[in-house]
Amino acid sequence: MRDPQEKQKKNHEKRLLPTVITHRHLSSYDFFSDDNCSRAQTNVSIALATIKSEIGYDRKPVAMIWMRCSFSLSQGGPRSMIKLYTFPPSTNSRKVRIVLIEKGLEFERINIDLSKKEQKNPEYLKIHPFGQVPALDDEGFILYDSTIINEYLEDEYPYPPLLPEDSEGRARARLMEDFRDNYFNPHFVEIIHEVRYKPEGERDLKLIEHAKAEIAKCFDRIEKELEGREYLAGSFSLADIAYMPNIDLLERFNIPVDPKYKNMLAWIERLKARPSYAASAS
Ligand SMILES: N[C@@H](CCC(=O)N[C@@H](CS)C(=O)NCC(=O)O)C(=O)O
């Protein structure tokens, strides 16, 4: 079996394009209030050293792109692109697109058109045995299920981290992701089946109303989990990402969030403001 450290090093060297130095690495050096270029270089060196201590080896930047609150450091060399089997409107596909974008990983999108039942084509069933999206191909390693894919990406490309460092935080993130996958999202799926795939006159309106009420019941739990926290597990994590694809649908399906859910409404705005929210829409 390959040494996991070696494998991680190889993957980073080959594919983590770009590496992002986030606010977390720079803020303690007061970089953002300073326009001085040599000071900027010093701070990037410090940030790279911090990253080295986190991931255990050097990164060699060849280009630097200034972004509003982060640096992107691109590295040349051979690359083999991650392939994502995806369908733009699929909420579970978008969960994975967000993680790839947040981690600065380049990926090729292979569209599997669910409206044409392409997910059930014999060729695709070799990729995903249950005929669903998303599925991911990372240099020939093929896996499926959005939650498992996102955990894999977190393990394989740990920078920037999308799970808290402590066990309690990690468990909290996973609990909330489970709540989204098994209690929140399935009601959206029920509505999608009625609205997207049936003509207006044939839709089961009772079922739609029941699904909307079940979704609204989940708001209590989300509100409570966000008490005293900006994000579900404290810092932005896979848990928040799981809910991001459903935010658009709240509006599209006319499911209002009662103003009493103050934490949740503020959290929704925070999530919508992330560049990965718009970038993952299709
Ligand atoms: N647990 C799976 C569920 C995947 C899933 O339900 N995908 C939907 C799209 S969001 C799909 O492919 N539906 C088509 C079908 O089941 O035939 C995951 O999280 O990836």
The ligand as an ORCA input file, in Angstrom:
! r2SCAN-3c Opt
* xyz 0 1
  N     -26.875      9.735     -1.722
  C     -26.591     10.145     -3.075
  C     -27.885     10.520     -3.754
  C     -27.661     10.864     -5.209
  C     -28.936     11.310     -5.876
  O     -30.050     11.132     -5.349
  N     -28.784     11.906     -7.055
  C     -29.915     12.334     -7.806
  C     -29.682     13.764     -8.301
  S     -29.522     14.930     -6.983
  C     -30.061     11.434     -9.036
  O     -29.086     11.053     -9.627
  N     -31.301     11.116     -9.392
  C     -31.593     10.332    -10.548
  C     -31.968      8.928    -10.225
  O     -31.959      8.530     -9.031
  O     -32.275      8.198    -11.164
  C     -25.610     11.317     -3.079
  O     -25.577     12.080     -2.103
  O     -24.853     11.464     -4.044
*
